[in-house]
Amino acid sequence: MSILKELQEWYKSHCDGDWEHIFGISIGTLDDPGWIVKMSLTDTLLENEEFEPIKIEPRSDAPHQWMHCYKDEKCDHFDGPMLVGMGGPDMLEEILKVFLSWAKSHTDTSLWDEAVEEFESKCRSYVDQKDKVSYLREILSTLDDIPTEHPRKKEAIDLFNKCWSEILHLIKD
């Protein structure tokens, strides 16, 4: 998979209707010349992970191949922790590789597989509940505990919305 495709997939995995309105990825240029990349980590599994800074100094034979990547715990750009990468004009792909490699090595969503399965099971059993509306409202709060990155979170949300629609339909009838 190309670096750009991987970055797009990482971004899409966090777009949940809220996150992308406040957080995201910013790619700009520097007057050194070079690139600056800021990737918001707020509300991701990477938010509290350590990142060992990387610094590659420019060489006389390769003055544009410098790079500095670090984690900024409180950056004004996205108001929260972010990974910042800066580098020469030839280093954009390398900056993105650093981020994606670190993200992959620190994003294990399997820890929430059981929580997703339990949520889906509870959604399916709403028909057996006396107060269906209260029951679904109660289990909805547990959905927030499942990280946005989980590959089945969108399916779980869709299942909940289907159940909720069915209840609304029953109430109207």
C-alpha positions as CSV (number, residue, x, y, z in Angstrom):
1,M,0.0,0.0,0.0
2,S,1.3,3.5,-0.8
3,I,2.2,5.9,1.9
4,L,-0.6,8.3,0.8
5,K,-3.1,5.5,0.8
6,E,-2.1,4.4,4.3
7,L,-2.4,8.0,5.6
8,Q,-5.8,8.3,4.0
9,E,-6.9,5.0,5.7
10,W,-5.5,6.2,9.1
11,Y,-7.4,9.5,8.7
12,K,-10.7,7.7,7.6
13,S,-10.5,5.4,10.6
14,H,-10.8,8.4,12.9
15,C,-13.6,10.2,11.1
16,D,-16.6,9.6,13.2
17,G,-18.7,12.7,12.7
18,D,-16.9,14.6,15.5
19,W,-13.2,14.0,15.4
20,E,-12.6,15.4,11.9
21,H,-14.3,18.7,12.8
22,I,-11.7,19.5,15.5
23,F,-8.7,17.3,14.8
24,G,-6.9,15.9,11.8
25,I,-3.7,16.2,9.7
26,S,-2.1,19.4,8.5
27,I,0.6,19.4,5.8
28,G,2.3,22.7,5.0
29,T,5.5,24.1,3.7
30,L,8.4,25.9,5.4
31,D,10.6,28.7,4.1
32,D,13.8,26.6,4.9
33,P,12.6,25.2,2.3
34,G,10.8,22.1,3.6
35,W,7.7,20.5,4.9
36,I,5.8,20.6,8.2
37,V,3.3,17.9,9.1
38,K,1.1,18.0,12.1
39,M,-1.0,15.0,13.0
40,S,-3.5,15.2,15.9
41,L,-3.4,12.4,18.4
42,T,-6.4,13.5,20.5
43,D,-9.0,10.8,20.9
44,T,-6.8,8.2,19.2
45,L,-5.0,5.2,20.6
46,L,-1.8,7.1,20.1
47,E,-2.7,10.0,22.4
48,N,-0.9,8.7,25.5
49,E,1.9,6.7,23.7
50,E,5.5,7.7,24.0
51,F,7.4,8.8,20.8
52,E,11.2,8.9,20.7
53,P,12.1,12.1,18.8
54,I,14.0,11.6,15.5
55,K,16.5,14.2,14.3
56,I,18.4,13.9,11.1
57,E,20.8,16.9,10.5
58,P,21.4,18.2,7.0
59,R,24.7,17.1,5.4
60,S,26.8,19.2,3.1
61,D,26.3,16.7,0.3
62,A,22.5,16.5,1.0
63,P,21.4,19.9,2.4
64,H,17.6,19.2,1.8
65,Q,17.6,15.8,3.5
66,W,17.0,16.9,7.1
67,M,14.2,15.8,9.3
68,H,12.9,16.4,12.9
69,C,9.9,14.4,14.2
70,Y,8.6,14.8,17.8
71,K,5.5,14.6,19.9
72,D,4.1,17.9,21.1
73,E,1.9,17.3,24.1
74,K,0.0,20.6,23.9
75,C,0.1,22.2,20.5
76,D,-2.2,25.2,19.7
77,H,-2.9,24.0,16.1
78,F,-5.2,21.2,17.2
79,D,-5.4,21.9,20.9
80,G,-4.0,18.6,22.1
81,P,-1.1,16.2,21.6
82,M,0.2,15.8,18.1
83,L,3.0,14.3,16.2
84,V,5.0,17.0,14.4
85,G,7.3,16.3,11.5
86,M,9.5,18.8,9.7
87,G,11.9,18.1,7.0
88,G,13.6,19.2,3.8
89,P,11.8,19.4,0.5
90,D,12.7,15.7,-0.3
91,M,11.5,14.4,3.1
92,L,7.7,14.5,3.1
93,E,7.4,10.8,2.3
94,E,9.9,10.0,5.1
95,I,8.0,12.1,7.6
96,L,4.8,10.2,6.7
97,K,6.6,6.9,7.0
98,V,7.8,7.7,10.5
99,F,4.3,8.6,11.6
100,L,2.6,5.6,10.0
101,S,5.2,3.1,11.3
102,W,4.9,4.4,14.8
103,A,1.1,4.4,14.5
104,K,1.0,0.8,13.3
105,S,3.3,-0.4,16.1
106,H,1.1,1.3,18.8
107,T,-2.4,0.6,17.6
108,D,-3.8,-2.7,18.7
109,T,-7.6,-2.6,18.5
110,S,-8.0,-6.4,19.3
111,L,-8.1,-5.4,23.0
112,W,-11.7,-4.1,22.2
113,D,-12.9,-7.0,20.1
114,E,-14.8,-8.4,23.1
115,A,-16.4,-5.1,23.9
116,V,-17.6,-4.8,20.3
117,E,-19.0,-8.3,20.4
118,E,-20.8,-7.6,23.7
119,F,-22.2,-4.3,22.4
120,E,-23.5,-6.0,19.3
121,S,-25.0,-8.8,21.3
122,K,-26.8,-6.3,23.6
123,C,-28.1,-4.4,20.6
124,R,-29.6,-7.6,19.2
125,S,-31.2,-8.4,22.5
126,Y,-33.1,-5.1,22.9
127,V,-36.3,-6.8,21.8
128,D,-36.3,-8.8,25.0
129,Q,-36.2,-5.7,27.2
130,K,-39.3,-4.2,28.8
131,D,-38.1,-0.6,28.5
132,K,-36.4,-0.8,25.1
133,V,-35.6,3.0,24.9
134,S,-33.9,3.1,28.3
135,Y,-32.0,-0.1,27.5
136,L,-30.6,1.2,24.2
137,R,-29.7,4.6,25.8
138,E,-27.8,2.7,28.5
139,I,-25.8,0.6,26.1
140,L,-25.1,3.6,23.9
141,S,-22.8,5.0,26.5
142,T,-20.6,1.9,26.3
143,L,-20.0,2.6,22.6
144,D,-17.8,5.6,23.5
145,D,-15.4,3.2,25.2
146,I,-14.6,1.5,21.9
147,P,-11.9,3.4,20.1
148,T,-12.7,5.0,16.8
149,E,-9.9,3.0,15.2
150,H,-11.6,-0.3,15.8
151,P,-12.5,-1.8,12.4
152,R,-16.0,-2.8,13.5
153,K,-17.0,0.3,15.3
154,K,-18.9,1.7,12.3
155,E,-20.8,-1.5,12.0
156,A,-21.7,-1.4,15.7
157,I,-22.9,2.2,15.3
158,D,-24.9,1.1,12.2
159,L,-26.5,-1.8,14.2
160,F,-27.4,0.5,17.0
161,N,-29.0,3.0,14.6
162,K,-31.0,0.2,13.0
163,C,-32.3,-0.9,16.4
164,W,-33.1,2.6,17.4
165,S,-35.0,3.2,14.2
166,E,-37.0,0.0,14.8
167,I,-38.0,1.2,18.3
168,L,-39.1,4.6,16.9
169,H,-41.1,2.8,14.3
170,L,-42.8,0.6,17.1
171,I,-43.5,3.7,19.2
172,K,-45.2,5.4,16.2
173,D,-47.4,2.4,15.5
